[in-house]
Structure formats: structure tokens, C-alpha cells
């Protein structure tokens, strides 16, 4: 029994030391003084300003005419099948040599800008549309130049390419994903390439490269998400039309009557 207890205690100590090492690496990538919200500031995103309390107290609640409400309830709304299904198949994972292999990394060193853009467009996955490929090839070229300035090796560069490809596919998988969700997906993906814990993660990027790559993502990819949403994702509009009778009721001032509290 004493031998089993010693083995059990030894396993617990090893697991505890492993967790301590992982926490130390994560703290180097994301220090307490610079949390995820602080890093998001590098993307020049601004949070909506809160309205003053005095202004909120002056806001009145208004009720629509009963006929308008009744008509809205009787409308035939489109079924949920009208909208694309949410794709949750993409999860953070190790992406070294996927989708770009060692041979691809070697070829990129001898190509000029035009040939490099054509190379990216040719080797991007087929599930991307032509517009997505056009955007991604320019983004990957910028990442290539950034990696050369920061002296990243081929393993790290291939991993970054794969992380960006997977992150873009994750964003394209739903109409409702916001910037915070995309940021968390990218952060979890890049951390998998920083901590040595096979087969779940690998030590490909050091903490400094990981943190620099995370800030670069916030400066380049996150700010253009609203534009990508308009250009690459389906857009839906809801149009309501009222007949002259309803318009007359609105003009009579029925919407001016506040709700009773």
C-alpha cells in the first residue's frame, strides 16, 4: 500500500509541475497586466460608449398600435432552414505543415511578390470561395513578410499559415460569430504551438513569438472582420410594409402614448 501511495503522490507531483510550467509559459504570452481585452486594444477596436444615467432616465417607452402588433404576429416568417447551418467542425489544433508543406516553404523563398500571391491562391483549400482566396493570399503574403522581419523558421511560419487558414474557416462557418469569438479561437490555436504537451500541443513558437503573433493578428485580421462579413457572408434583409390604414394610425399619434409602468 505504501508503494502505491508513493507512486500516486509522484504522479500528482509530476502533473502539478507540468501545470506550473504551462501556466508560466501562458503568463509570458499573456501577462496579467495585459489580458486578452488589453491585447484587443491593439486592433484599434473601440467599445460602445455607455449612455449617461441622466439620459437613460429621459428615455420613454412607446407602444405600437394594436393592429400593427396583430399584423406582425400573423406574418409568415422564413423558417430557420433559410439561413445557413452553423459549422462547428473547426477546432483549434496543431497546423504545422498543413496546408503548406516543407516543400512549399522552400519554394516560397525563391518567388517574387506576384508569383507568391499566385502560389498562395493555388494551394489554398478548395472550400474557400474565390473572394476568400483573394483576401487570404494577400493576408498570407503580409504574414510572410512579417515572419521574415521577425526571423521565424519554416516550422513556425507553416504553423502560422495553418492557424490563419483555420481561423478564417471558423469565422466563415457562421453568420453570428463576433470578433471576441474569433480572437479566442486564434489565441487557443497559437497557444497549442507554444506548450510542449504531445500529442495535444507542440513547442514550435517561443512565448515572445506567440505574443507577437497574437498582437499582429489583432492589428491585421480583427479590424477587417466587419468588412469580411459584408463581402464574404450571405446578407439578409427584413423589410416590413404597412398599408395606408396602419400608416394613418401611426400618423394619428398612437405611437406617442407611453406604456404604463
Secondary structure, 3 states (H helix, E strand, C coil): CHHHHHHHHHHHHHHHHHHHHHHHHHHHHCCCCCCHHHHHHHHCCCCCCCCCHHHHHHCCCECCCHHHHHHHHHCCCCCHHHCCCCCCCCCCCCCCCCCCCHHHHHHHCCCCHHHHHHHHHHHCCCCCCHHHHHHHHHHHHHHHHHHHHCCCCHHHHHHHHHHHHHHHHHHHCCCCCCHHHHHHHHHHHHHCCCCCECCCECCCCCHHHHHHHHHHHHHHCHHHHHHHHHHHCCCCCCCCCCCHHHHHHHHCCHHHCECCC
